[in-house]
Amino acid sequence: MIDLYTASTFNGQRVSIMLEEIGLAYTVHQIDLSKGEQRKDSFLSLNPSARIPVLVDHDTESGNAFVLTQSTAILHYLAEKTQLLLPKSLQERARVYEWMNFHAIDLGSTLFSAFYLQRLIHSRQPQAAKQLSQRIHELYYFFDQQLAEQEFLAGSSYSIADITALPAVISQEKTLTEYVHLTRWLQQLKQRPAVQRGIAVPCNS
Ligand SMILES: N[C@@H](CCC(=O)N[C@@H](CS)C(=O)NCC(=O)O)C(=O)O
């Protein structure tokens, strides 16, 4: 049995999409970030850094519950546990990690900085805000070009690289229509029942 502590954010939805894709049973525990539930002692005992998502796997070889944080580490863990959504060959797996890092680190941190800069200090730092938006465009262009060459982010099969990228792209869909290959990929993945169920967690659970 698996417990998932989550909220309706990109990092949380990566894990719920993954769990829906691999078909493992799990219980959702919604953490209301706006009410500060991530800073309650019961949650801090799972993740002292006060961040969702947290996965607790009770089905381990040792019999001890295994607690894991960081959305991309959780995707790796679940892919290895089930041998799903991760290619067999070393080089193909490396390609998956390459694209996971692109999304979680390069694009993710730039979007995060832009979000705060645009809302909090745009009037004082217009040049920095402009540079960040150019950088976001470059990163999306690169992402789009990758999908011009192949069906999925890391090659010919759907993988945890696609799941890493998906929640942020779904939430920004209306602003990304100029990227035609990315849009083709997005429309294809949005047809997947597991994606539809996973993106709705925790609101519909
Ligand atoms: N790198 C972490 C980031 C986790 C994270 O930042 N979670 C946010 C929600 S997306 C959170 O719990 N924030 C709580 C807060 O800011 O107090 C991951 O990928 O899981």
The ligand as a Gaussian input file, in Angstrom:
#p B3LYP/6-31G(d) Opt

LIG

0 1
 N       11.889000      19.840000      -5.703000
 C       10.714000      19.477000      -4.957000
 C        9.877000      20.721000      -4.761000
 C        8.734000      20.490000      -3.793000
 C        7.956000      21.784000      -3.595000
 O        8.480000      22.896000      -3.766000
 N        6.686000      21.645000      -3.212000
 C        5.845000      22.809000      -3.016000
 C        4.549000      22.649000      -3.774000
 S        4.839000      22.416000      -5.495000
 C        5.478000      22.931000      -1.529000
 O        5.186000      21.963000      -0.886000
 N        5.494000      24.156000      -0.997000
 C        5.135000      24.370000       0.351000
 C        5.498000      25.750000       0.823000
 O        5.979000      26.526000      -0.009000
 O        5.317000      26.047000       1.995000
 C        9.945000      18.354000      -5.680000
 O       10.157000      18.180000      -6.884000
 O        9.181000      17.629000      -5.054000

